[in-house]
């Protein structure tokens, strides 16, 4: 896997993935940034959420469950001193689909955390990882 991060101006960067996608990464104005994009550590947290969300959706669909939506709300706490690593991360999953059971969703989340999600595995080296979930039926779906 490769990536490239290029200084644009001040402390604003353009990060490019090996797959050809780019994103502006910036800092707060009080440290010289222009607030044009997410902070680097925000990207780390967002990437962790996306990594586990992909796992959960793929596992549920592999089990032939209908998944219409999956949202992961993350709440991360960081150390007060440098390096300001994450010390706690809470994942709140909101999974929408017809006929999903708590056991199915709980299993998918557990397997992602314990076996499949590389990002969560790395974060667990410094952070206490917790999660909960809610299941929603699709709106207007009466079948």
C-alpha positions in Angstrom: 0.0 0.0 0.0 1.3 3.4 -0.9 0.2 7.0 -0.3 1.7 10.5 -0.9 1.2 13.6 1.2 2.2 16.9 -0.5 2.4 20.3 1.1 0.0 22.7 -0.6 0.4 25.9 1.3 1.1 26.8 4.9 0.4 23.6 6.7 -2.3 22.5 4.3 -1.6 19.2 2.5 -3.1 17.1 -0.2 -3.0 13.4 0.6 -3.2 11.0 -2.3 -3.9 7.3 -1.9 -2.2 4.6 -3.9 -5.6 3.9 -5.5 -5.7 7.4 -6.9 -8.0 9.3 -4.5 -7.1 12.6 -2.9 -8.2 14.6 0.2 -7.2 17.9 1.6 -5.7 17.6 5.1 -5.4 20.7 7.2 -5.0 22.1 10.7 -6.7 24.7 12.8 -6.0 28.4 12.0 -4.4 28.9 15.5 -1.5 26.6 14.4 -1.2 28.0 10.9 -3.9 26.0 9.0 -6.8 27.3 7.0 -9.4 24.7 8.2 -9.8 23.4 4.6 -10.0 19.7 5.5 -10.0 17.2 8.3 -7.1 17.1 10.8 -4.8 14.1 10.5 -6.0 12.5 13.7 -9.6 13.0 12.6 -8.7 11.0 9.5 -7.3 8.2 11.6 -10.6 8.1 13.6 -12.7 8.3 10.5 -10.6 5.6 8.8 -11.1 3.3 11.8 -14.8 3.8 11.7 -15.0 3.1 7.9 -12.8 0.0 8.3 -15.1 -1.6 10.8 -18.2 -0.5 9.0 -17.1 -2.3 5.8 -16.5 -5.4 7.8 -19.9 -5.3 9.5 -21.8 -4.7 6.3 -19.9 -7.4 4.4 -20.4 -10.0 7.1 -24.1 -9.2 7.5 -24.6 -9.4 3.7 -22.6 -12.5 3.4 -25.0 -14.0 6.0 -27.8 -13.0 3.5 -29.1 -10.2 5.7 -30.6 -7.2 4.1 -28.5 -4.1 5.1 -29.8 -0.8 3.8 -27.6 1.5 5.8 -24.8 1.5 8.3 -23.7 4.5 10.3 -20.8 4.4 12.8 -20.7 7.3 15.2 -17.3 7.5 16.9 -16.3 9.2 20.1 -12.5 9.2 20.6 -10.5 10.5 23.6 -6.8 11.4 23.3 -4.0 11.6 25.7 -3.3 15.0 27.1 0.5 14.8 26.5 2.4 14.1 23.3 2.1 11.9 21.5 -1.6 12.4 21.9 -2.6 8.9 21.0 -6.2 7.7 21.3 -6.9 6.4 24.8 -10.6 5.6 24.4 -12.8 5.0 21.4 -16.5 4.3 21.5 -18.2 3.0 18.3 -22.0 3.4 18.1 -23.3 1.4 15.2 -26.7 2.2 13.6 -27.6 -0.6 11.3 -30.7 -0.4 9.1 -32.1 -3.4 7.5 -35.1 -5.7 7.3 -35.3 -8.5 9.8 -31.8 -8.0 11.4 -31.4 -9.6 14.8 -29.3 -8.3 17.7 -27.3 -11.5 17.6 -26.4 -11.1 14.0 -25.3 -7.5 14.4 -23.5 -8.1 17.7 -21.6 -11.0 16.1 -20.5 -9.0 13.1 -19.3 -6.1 15.3 -17.4 -8.5 17.6 -15.7 -10.3 14.6 -14.7 -7.0 13.1 -13.2 -5.9 16.4 -11.5 -9.1 17.3 -10.5 -10.6 14.0 -10.9 -8.5 10.8 -10.5 -4.8 11.3 -6.8 -3.8 11.0 -7.5 -0.2 12.0 -9.3 -1.2 15.2 -6.5 -3.7 16.0 -3.9 -0.9 15.8 -6.0 1.5 17.8 -6.6 -1.1 20.5 -2.8 -1.0 21.3 -3.3 2.4 23.0 -7.1 2.8 23.3 -9.9 1.1 25.3 -12.4 0.1 22.6 -16.1 -0.1 23.4 -19.1 -0.3 21.2 -22.9 -0.5 21.2 -25.5 -0.7 18.4 -29.0 -0.1 17.5 -31.0 -1.7 14.7 -33.5 0.1 12.7 -36.1 -1.1 10.2 -36.2 0.7 6.9 -38.7 3.5 6.8 -42.0 2.8 5.1 -41.1 -0.9 4.8 -44.1 -2.9 5.9 -43.1 -6.3 4.5 
